[in-house]
Structures are given as structure tokens and as C-alpha cells.
Amino acid sequence: MPKIKTKRAAAKRFKATGTGKLKRNKAFKSHILTKKSTKRKRNLRQATIADPTNVKTMKKVLPYL
């Protein structure tokens, strides 16, 4: 059987944690920042865990993560 290719776009956006969960960065932090509060922008900096509903799909696209 041939090896499964990893989707490179997904590999750049997601990292695996020690327990095997998927870590992702938050969206809405690239432009139109003037109307967003400082607190909101600060909270968007931190990474978060990917939602469990998407993990099954993500594991398919990232077979070696």
C-alpha cells in the first residue's frame, strides 16, 4: 500500500498536543482591528483546542500527526 499524503495546508494550521488533541489558532485577528476591543484582540492571540466534531475529518487529512 502506498503512503497517504498529508494535506499541507492543514499541517501548517494544526499541531497535535501531548494527549493527541488538535491545537489551532483563532480567526478574526488579521484586519479591521480598530472596532475590536483590546480584550477581544488579546484573547484571539491564544491558541485553542479544535472542536471534537471536526477532529475525525482532521485526522483523515493529517494521517501522521
C-alpha positions as CSV (number, residue, x, y, z in Angstrom):
1,M,0.0,0.0,0.0
2,P,1.3,3.5,-0.8
3,K,1.7,6.1,1.9
4,I,-1.1,8.6,2.5
5,K,-0.3,12.2,1.6
6,T,-0.8,14.9,4.2
7,K,-2.7,18.0,3.2
8,R,0.0,20.6,3.6
9,A,-2.5,23.5,4.2
10,A,-3.9,21.6,7.2
11,A,-0.4,20.6,8.5
12,K,0.6,24.3,8.7
13,R,-2.5,25.3,10.6
14,F,-2.8,22.5,13.2
15,K,-0.4,21.0,15.8
16,A,-1.0,18.0,18.0
17,T,-0.9,18.3,21.8
18,G,0.7,15.7,24.0
19,T,-2.6,14.0,24.6
20,G,-3.4,13.9,20.8
21,K,-5.8,16.7,20.6
22,L,-5.6,19.3,17.8
23,K,-4.4,22.8,18.6
24,R,-5.4,25.7,16.3
25,N,-5.1,29.4,16.2
26,K,-8.2,31.7,16.4
27,A,-9.6,33.6,13.4
28,F,-10.6,37.3,13.0
29,K,-7.2,38.7,14.0
30,S,-5.8,39.9,10.7
31,H,-7.5,43.2,9.7
32,I,-10.3,45.6,10.7
33,L,-8.9,45.6,14.2
34,T,-10.0,49.2,15.2
35,K,-13.5,48.3,16.1
36,K,-12.5,45.2,18.1
37,S,-11.8,45.8,21.8
38,T,-8.3,45.3,23.3
39,K,-9.6,42.5,25.4
40,R,-11.1,40.7,22.4
41,K,-7.9,41.1,20.4
42,R,-5.8,39.8,23.3
43,N,-8.0,36.7,23.6
44,L,-7.7,36.0,19.9
45,R,-3.9,35.6,20.3
46,Q,-4.1,32.4,22.3
47,A,-4.3,29.1,20.6
48,T,-7.3,26.8,21.4
49,I,-8.3,23.2,21.0
50,A,-10.1,22.2,17.8
51,D,-13.8,21.2,18.3
52,P,-14.4,17.5,18.6
53,T,-16.9,17.5,15.8
54,N,-14.1,18.4,13.3
55,V,-11.4,16.1,14.7
56,K,-12.5,13.0,12.8
57,T,-12.1,14.8,9.5
58,M,-8.9,16.4,10.5
59,K,-7.3,13.1,11.5
60,K,-8.1,11.9,7.9
61,V,-6.3,14.9,6.4
62,L,-3.4,14.7,8.8
63,P,-2.6,10.9,9.0
64,Y,0.8,11.3,10.6
65,L,0.1,14.0,13.1
